[in-house]
Amino acid sequence: MEVFFGEWERRAPGETRDVGRARALAGALGLLAPDVPVLTVVGSKGKGTAATYASAFLGAAGFRVCTVTSPGLRSDRDRIRVDGRAVSAGELAFLADVLGQAVAALPPPSGGYLSPSGLFTIAGVLHARRAGADALVLEAGMGGRSDEVALFPPDVAAITPVFREHAGVLGDTPAEIAEEKLGVAGPRTRVLSAPQSAEVAGVLGAAEFVGPGGSALPPDLLPAGLGRAAAELGVVAARRLPGVAEPAAATVRDALSSIALPGRLSWHDVPGSATRLLVDSAIDRAGVAAALGAAWDAWGTIDHVVVCLPDHKDLDGAIAELGTLPVTFVRLSPSHLRFTRALPSRWDVVGSAAITPESLATLGHRVVALGTVYFTGLVLDAVGADTERLYITSASRRPS
C-alpha cells in the first residue's frame, strides 16, 4: 500500500528513516501514550517467536492482545494481529486511510523517510486502540533506540540473542549493537534477556536473564531448537507485565499448545507433489545447523537445500554447515537487501520468481528452505501455508 511503502520507495541515496517525523505522526494520531501496558521485543534472532509466546501467554491470562511484528509471514496483514489473528484486508485498508490522511497533514519529508516497519508499528498501535486491546506486544523491525517501537516506551523489554548484524548501521560490535537495542527501554522499563555472550551481557547490566527452564513450563509446551530460548523469554516477559496474574496451568497449556510458527522449523507439503519442506528462518551458522539437524533426525537424508542470505547475514557460517549438500541460492529483488558476496561455484543461483510449487517439487522429496524472513515468507506463500492465526485462547473466540 502506498502509505506504508511510498516514502521508502522514493527515498534518495543516503537518506535514512526519520523517526522524528514518525513521532510527529504518532502524536497527531494521539498514540504516543498508549493507555495499555506495552511489551517490546528487540534482538537479532527469535523476536517473532518471543512475541508470539508472550502474546499467547497474555491471552491465557485473559488479556485481549494486539501484536505487531515485522515483516509479515505471507502478507502485510500478518504484521498486525489481535488475539493471534491477522487483521482483515478491510481493517488494514482502513488503517492505511487514517495514516494517509495524517501523513498528508505533516510537513513534507526533508532528508529522511517514514519507514514501512515504523508505519506498520504506528498502525498497530492505532488498531489496538480501536480493537479495545488490553495489552500491546511490539516487535522491533531493526534496532531499538533507532526503531519506531521506541516511540512507545515499554513497561517490559525482552531482548533476544544479540549478535553482529547490520554492522555499521546499529554498531560495529555486538556490544555496540546491544547498547543500541537496549536503548528502547525507558527509565521505568523492566528489562529481560535471553542468554547472551559475555560481551553483550556486560552491556545489559542489571537485566533479568532468563536461562533454560526459566519459564518453568513443561518442555512439550515449548518449541524445539534455538527457538526455545526466545519462547521462554517471551513467557517470562509476559508475566512481568503490569496487571498480569498467573493463569491456570490448563489454560496456559491450551494456549501454548495451539501455537503455530510458520517459518520457524515448520513442516509443509508442496501442493500437487510428494515433496515435503522444512522451512526455517535461520540466518547464522547455529540456526542452519539446528535446522539441518532437525531434518536429518526426521528424514535421515536431505535431497536439497534452498537458501537465501543477504550480505548482512552469516553466509560464511551457512556455507560451512551446508558442506557438500546440493544447494540452490535465491537472490531477492528488494533494493534494501544486497546479494554481492561470492558463493560456492557448485551452488545454483536463481531469482525469487523461481520459488514456485513446481520448482520446489523438482528438488526432491525432502527439501530444506532456510534464510531471511522475507524469503521464508515467499516459500510459505508458494505452498499456501496457513498464517491466519498463530494461537487460540478463550480471548480469541470473543466477537471482533
C-alpha positions as CSV (number, residue, x, y, z in Angstrom):
1,M,0.0,0.0,0.0
2,E,1.3,3.4,-0.9
3,V,1.1,5.0,2.5
4,F,3.3,2.3,4.1
5,F,5.9,2.0,1.3
6,G,5.7,5.2,-0.7
7,E,8.3,7.3,1.0
8,W,10.7,4.4,1.4
9,E,10.4,3.5,-2.3
10,R,11.1,7.2,-3.2
11,R,14.0,7.7,-0.8
12,A,17.1,9.3,-2.2
13,P,20.6,7.7,-1.8
14,G,21.9,8.2,1.7
15,E,18.5,9.0,3.3
16,T,17.6,7.2,6.5
17,R,14.4,6.6,8.4
18,D,13.0,9.8,10.0
19,V,11.9,8.7,13.5
20,G,11.3,12.3,14.4
21,R,8.7,12.6,11.7
22,A,7.2,9.3,12.8
23,R,6.9,10.7,16.3
24,A,5.0,13.7,14.9
25,L,2.7,11.3,13.0
26,A,2.0,9.2,16.1
27,G,1.5,12.4,18.1
28,A,-1.0,13.7,15.6
29,L,-3.0,10.5,16.0
30,G,-2.9,10.7,19.8
31,L,-0.9,7.5,20.1
32,L,2.3,8.4,22.0
33,A,0.9,7.4,25.4
34,P,-0.9,4.1,24.9
35,D,-3.3,3.5,27.8
36,V,-2.4,-0.2,27.9
37,P,0.8,-1.9,29.1
38,V,3.4,-2.4,26.4
39,L,5.9,-5.3,25.9
40,T,8.5,-4.7,23.3
41,V,10.8,-7.4,21.8
42,V,14.2,-6.5,20.4
43,G,17.2,-8.6,19.4
44,S,18.9,-10.2,16.5
45,K,17.2,-13.6,16.3
46,G,14.0,-15.1,17.7
47,K,12.0,-11.9,18.1
48,G,8.9,-13.3,16.3
49,T,8.9,-16.4,18.5
50,A,9.3,-14.4,21.7
51,A,6.4,-12.0,20.7
52,T,4.1,-14.9,19.8
53,Y,4.7,-16.8,23.1
54,A,4.3,-13.6,25.1
55,S,1.1,-12.8,23.3
56,A,-0.3,-16.3,23.8
57,F,0.5,-16.3,27.5
58,L,-1.1,-12.9,27.9
59,G,-4.2,-14.3,26.1
60,A,-4.2,-17.2,28.5
61,A,-4.1,-14.6,31.3
62,G,-7.3,-13.1,30.0
63,F,-5.9,-10.2,28.0
64,R,-7.0,-9.1,24.6
65,V,-3.6,-8.7,22.9
66,C,-2.6,-6.7,19.9
67,T,0.7,-7.9,18.4
68,V,2.7,-6.1,15.9
69,T,5.6,-8.0,14.1
70,S,7.9,-7.3,11.2
71,P,7.8,-8.3,8.4
72,G,4.6,-10.3,7.7
73,L,4.7,-14.0,7.2
74,R,2.8,-14.1,3.9
75,S,1.2,-10.7,3.6
76,D,1.2,-7.3,5.3
77,R,-2.0,-8.3,7.1
78,D,0.2,-10.7,9.2
79,R,2.1,-7.7,10.7
80,I,-0.9,-6.7,12.9
81,R,-2.9,-9.3,14.9
82,V,-5.5,-9.3,17.7
83,D,-5.6,-12.4,19.8
84,G,-3.3,-14.1,17.3
85,R,-5.5,-13.5,14.2
86,A,-4.2,-11.3,11.4
87,V,-6.2,-8.2,10.6
88,S,-8.6,-8.4,7.6
89,A,-7.9,-6.7,4.3
90,G,-10.6,-4.2,5.2
91,E,-9.1,-3.4,8.5
92,L,-5.7,-2.8,7.0
93,A,-7.2,-0.6,4.3
94,F,-9.0,1.5,7.0
95,L,-5.7,1.9,8.9
96,A,-3.9,2.9,5.7
97,D,-6.5,5.5,5.0
98,V,-6.2,7.0,8.5
99,L,-2.4,7.1,8.3
100,G,-2.6,8.5,4.8
101,Q,-4.6,11.5,5.9
102,A,-2.4,12.1,8.9
103,V,0.8,11.9,6.8
104,A,-0.6,14.3,4.3
105,A,-1.1,16.9,7.1
106,L,2.6,16.6,8.1
107,P,5.3,18.8,6.6
108,P,6.9,17.1,3.6
109,P,9.9,14.8,4.0
110,S,13.2,16.6,4.4
111,G,16.3,14.3,4.2
112,G,14.5,11.2,5.6
113,Y,11.5,9.0,5.1
114,L,8.8,7.2,7.1
115,S,9.9,3.6,7.2
116,P,7.4,0.8,6.3
117,S,8.1,-1.1,9.6
118,G,7.6,2.1,11.6
119,L,4.3,2.9,9.8
120,F,3.0,-0.6,10.5
121,T,4.0,-0.2,14.1
122,I,2.0,3.0,14.4
123,A,-0.9,1.4,12.5
124,G,-0.8,-1.5,15.0
125,V,-0.9,0.9,18.0
126,L,-3.9,2.6,16.4
127,H,-5.6,-0.7,15.7
128,A,-5.0,-1.8,19.4
129,R,-7.0,1.3,20.5
130,R,-9.8,0.6,18.0
131,A,-10.0,-3.1,18.9
132,G,-10.1,-2.4,22.7
133,A,-6.8,-4.3,23.3
134,D,-5.7,-4.8,26.9
135,A,-2.0,-5.1,26.0
136,L,0.4,-4.3,23.2
137,V,3.2,-6.6,22.1
138,L,5.6,-4.9,19.7
139,E,8.4,-6.5,17.8
140,A,11.2,-4.1,16.6
141,G,11.9,-4.1,12.9
142,M,15.6,-3.3,13.3
143,G,17.4,-1.9,16.3
144,G,16.0,-0.4,19.5
145,R,16.6,3.3,20.2
146,S,16.5,4.0,16.4
147,D,13.4,1.9,15.8
148,E,9.9,3.4,15.9
149,V,8.9,1.0,18.7
150,A,10.9,3.4,20.9
151,L,8.2,5.9,20.4
152,F,6.1,3.8,22.8
153,P,8.2,3.3,26.0
154,P,7.6,-0.2,27.1
155,D,6.7,-1.4,30.5
156,V,8.8,-4.6,29.7
157,A,11.5,-5.0,27.2
158,A,12.6,-8.5,26.1
159,I,16.0,-8.9,24.4
160,T,16.5,-12.0,22.3
161,P,20.1,-13.1,21.5
162,V,22.1,-10.3,20.0
163,F,25.0,-10.8,17.6
164,R,26.9,-8.8,15.0
165,E,24.2,-7.9,12.4
166,H,23.7,-4.7,10.4
167,A,27.2,-3.8,11.3
168,G,27.9,-0.1,10.6
169,V,24.2,0.7,11.0
170,L,23.4,-0.3,14.5
171,G,27.0,-0.5,15.7
172,D,30.3,-2.1,14.8
173,T,30.5,-4.7,17.6
174,P,27.9,-6.9,19.3
175,A,28.3,-4.7,22.4
176,E,27.5,-1.6,20.4
177,I,24.6,-3.3,18.8
178,A,23.3,-4.5,22.2
179,E,23.6,-1.0,23.5
180,E,21.5,0.4,20.6
181,K,18.8,-2.3,21.2
182,L,18.8,-1.6,24.9
183,G,18.0,2.0,24.1
184,V,14.4,1.0,23.5
185,A,14.0,0.9,27.3
186,G,12.7,3.9,29.3
187,P,13.6,4.8,32.9
188,R,10.7,2.6,34.2
189,T,11.1,-0.3,31.8
190,R,11.8,-3.7,33.2
191,V,14.4,-5.4,31.0
192,L,14.7,-9.1,30.5
193,S,17.1,-11.0,28.3
194,A,17.7,-14.4,26.8
195,P,21.2,-15.9,27.5
196,Q,23.9,-13.7,25.8
197,S,27.6,-13.7,25.1
198,A,29.7,-12.3,27.8
199,E,30.3,-9.2,25.7
200,V,26.6,-8.5,25.3
201,A,25.7,-9.5,28.8
202,G,28.1,-6.9,30.1
203,V,26.2,-4.2,28.3
204,L,22.8,-5.3,29.5
205,G,23.9,-4.9,33.1
206,A,21.0,-5.3,35.5
207,A,18.7,-7.1,33.1
208,E,16.9,-10.2,34.3
209,F,18.4,-13.1,32.4
210,V,16.0,-16.0,31.5
211,G,18.0,-19.2,31.2
212,P,16.9,-22.7,30.1
213,G,14.0,-23.7,32.2
214,G,13.4,-20.2,33.4
215,S,9.8,-20.2,32.3
216,A,9.1,-23.3,34.5
217,L,6.9,-24.6,31.6
218,P,6.8,-28.3,30.6
219,P,9.2,-28.9,27.7
220,D,6.4,-30.1,25.5
221,L,4.8,-26.6,25.5
222,L,8.0,-25.0,24.1
223,P,9.4,-25.2,20.5
224,A,12.3,-27.4,19.6
225,G,15.7,-26.0,18.6
226,L,17.0,-22.5,19.1
227,G,13.5,-21.0,19.3
228,R,13.1,-22.4,22.8
229,A,15.2,-19.7,24.5
230,A,13.1,-17.0,22.7
231,A,9.8,-18.7,23.7
232,E,10.8,-18.9,27.4
233,L,11.9,-15.3,27.3
234,G,8.6,-14.3,25.8
235,V,6.6,-16.1,28.5
236,V,8.6,-14.7,31.4
237,A,8.4,-11.2,29.9
238,A,4.6,-11.5,29.7
239,R,4.5,-12.5,33.4
240,R,6.3,-9.3,34.3
241,L,3.8,-7.0,32.5
242,P,1.8,-4.9,35.0
243,G,-1.5,-6.4,36.0
244,V,-0.8,-10.0,34.8
245,A,-1.9,-12.7,37.1
246,E,-0.7,-16.3,36.6
247,P,-3.4,-18.2,34.7
248,A,-4.3,-21.8,35.5
249,A,-1.9,-24.4,34.2
250,A,-4.7,-25.9,32.0
251,T,-5.4,-22.5,30.4
252,V,-1.7,-22.0,29.7
253,R,-1.5,-25.4,28.1
254,D,-4.5,-24.8,25.9
255,A,-3.0,-21.5,24.6
256,L,0.6,-22.5,24.2
257,S,-0.1,-25.9,22.7
258,S,-2.1,-24.2,20.0
259,I,0.8,-22.0,18.8
260,A,1.8,-22.4,15.2
261,L,5.0,-20.7,14.0
262,P,5.2,-20.9,10.2
263,G,8.8,-20.4,9.1
264,R,10.3,-21.5,12.4
265,L,11.2,-25.2,12.0
266,S,7.8,-25.7,10.3
267,W,6.9,-28.6,8.0
268,H,4.9,-28.2,4.9
269,D,3.7,-30.3,1.9
270,V,4.3,-28.9,-1.5
271,P,0.9,-28.9,-3.3
272,G,0.5,-31.4,-6.0
273,S,3.6,-33.3,-5.2
274,A,5.3,-35.8,-2.9
275,T,7.8,-33.1,-1.7
276,R,8.0,-32.2,2.0
277,L,9.6,-29.0,3.1
278,L,11.2,-27.9,6.4
279,V,11.2,-24.1,6.5
280,D,13.2,-22.2,9.0
281,S,14.3,-18.5,9.2
282,A,17.8,-19.5,10.1
283,I,20.3,-16.6,9.4
284,D,23.5,-17.8,11.1
285,R,25.6,-20.9,11.5
286,A,24.0,-22.1,14.6
287,G,20.5,-21.7,13.2
288,V,21.4,-23.5,9.9
289,A,23.0,-26.3,11.9
290,A,19.9,-26.7,14.1
291,A,17.6,-26.8,11.1
292,L,19.7,-29.3,9.2
293,G,19.8,-31.4,12.4
294,A,16.1,-31.4,12.7
295,A,15.8,-32.5,9.0
296,W,18.3,-35.3,9.5
297,D,16.5,-36.5,12.6
298,A,13.2,-36.6,10.8
299,W,14.2,-37.9,7.4
300,G,17.6,-39.5,7.7
301,T,18.6,-37.7,4.4
302,I,18.2,-34.3,2.7
303,D,17.7,-34.1,-1.0
304,H,18.2,-30.4,-1.5
305,V,18.6,-27.1,0.5
306,V,17.2,-23.7,-0.8
307,V,19.0,-20.8,0.9
308,C,18.6,-17.0,0.9
309,L,21.0,-15.0,3.0
310,P,21.6,-11.3,2.2
311,D,25.1,-9.8,2.7
312,H,24.5,-8.9,6.3
313,K,23.6,-12.4,7.4
314,D,26.1,-15.2,8.3
315,L,26.7,-16.6,4.8
316,D,30.2,-18.0,5.7
317,G,28.7,-19.9,8.6
318,A,25.9,-21.3,6.4
319,I,28.4,-22.4,3.7
320,A,30.4,-24.2,6.4
321,E,27.4,-26.1,7.7
322,L,25.9,-26.9,4.3
323,G,29.1,-28.7,3.2
324,T,28.5,-30.8,0.1
325,L,24.7,-30.8,0.2
326,P,23.0,-29.7,-3.1
327,V,22.1,-26.1,-2.7
328,T,20.1,-23.5,-4.6
329,F,20.7,-19.9,-3.6
330,V,17.9,-17.4,-4.0
331,R,18.5,-13.7,-4.6
332,L,15.6,-11.4,-3.8
333,S,14.8,-8.2,-5.6
334,P,14.1,-5.6,-2.9
335,S,16.8,-2.9,-3.1
336,H,17.5,-2.9,0.7
337,L,18.7,-6.5,0.5
338,R,22.1,-6.8,-1.1
339,F,23.5,-10.1,-2.6
340,T,27.0,-9.3,-3.6
341,R,29.1,-11.9,-1.8
342,A,30.8,-14.8,-3.5
343,L,29.1,-18.2,-3.5
344,P,30.4,-21.7,-3.9
345,S,30.7,-22.5,-7.6
346,R,28.7,-25.7,-7.1
347,W,25.6,-23.8,-5.9
348,D,22.8,-23.0,-8.3
349,V,21.6,-19.4,-8.2
350,V,18.1,-18.2,-9.0
351,G,15.8,-15.2,-8.5
352,S,12.7,-15.1,-6.4
353,A,10.4,-15.9,-9.3
354,A,11.8,-19.4,-9.3
355,I,10.1,-20.2,-5.9
356,T,7.0,-22.0,-7.1
357,P,5.4,-25.3,-6.1
358,E,6.5,-26.8,-9.4
359,S,10.2,-25.7,-9.0
360,L,10.3,-26.9,-5.4
361,A,8.9,-30.3,-6.3
362,T,11.8,-30.8,-8.8
363,L,14.4,-30.7,-6.0
364,G,13.4,-34.0,-4.4
365,H,11.1,-35.3,-1.7
366,R,12.9,-33.9,1.3
367,V,13.8,-30.2,0.9
368,V,15.0,-27.7,3.5
369,A,14.4,-23.9,2.9
370,L,16.5,-21.6,5.0
371,G,17.1,-17.8,5.2
372,T,15.8,-14.4,5.9
373,V,12.1,-14.0,6.8
374,Y,11.4,-12.2,3.5
375,F,12.5,-15.4,1.8
376,T,10.7,-17.8,4.1
377,G,7.5,-15.8,3.7
378,L,7.9,-16.3,-0.1
379,V,8.2,-20.1,0.4
380,L,5.2,-20.1,2.8
381,D,3.2,-18.3,0.2
382,A,4.2,-20.7,-2.5
383,V,3.0,-23.7,-0.6
384,G,-0.2,-21.9,0.7
385,A,0.8,-22.2,4.4
386,D,-1.9,-21.2,6.9
387,T,-0.7,-18.0,8.6
388,E,-4.1,-16.6,9.5
389,R,-3.9,-17.4,13.2
390,L,-0.8,-18.1,15.4
391,Y,-2.5,-19.3,18.5
392,I,-6.0,-19.7,20.1
393,T,-7.2,-18.7,23.5
394,S,-10.6,-18.0,25.1
395,A,-10.0,-14.4,24.2
396,S,-9.6,-15.4,20.5
397,R,-13.2,-16.5,20.5
398,R,-14.6,-13.2,21.5
399,P,-16.6,-11.3,18.9
400,S,-14.4,-8.8,17.0
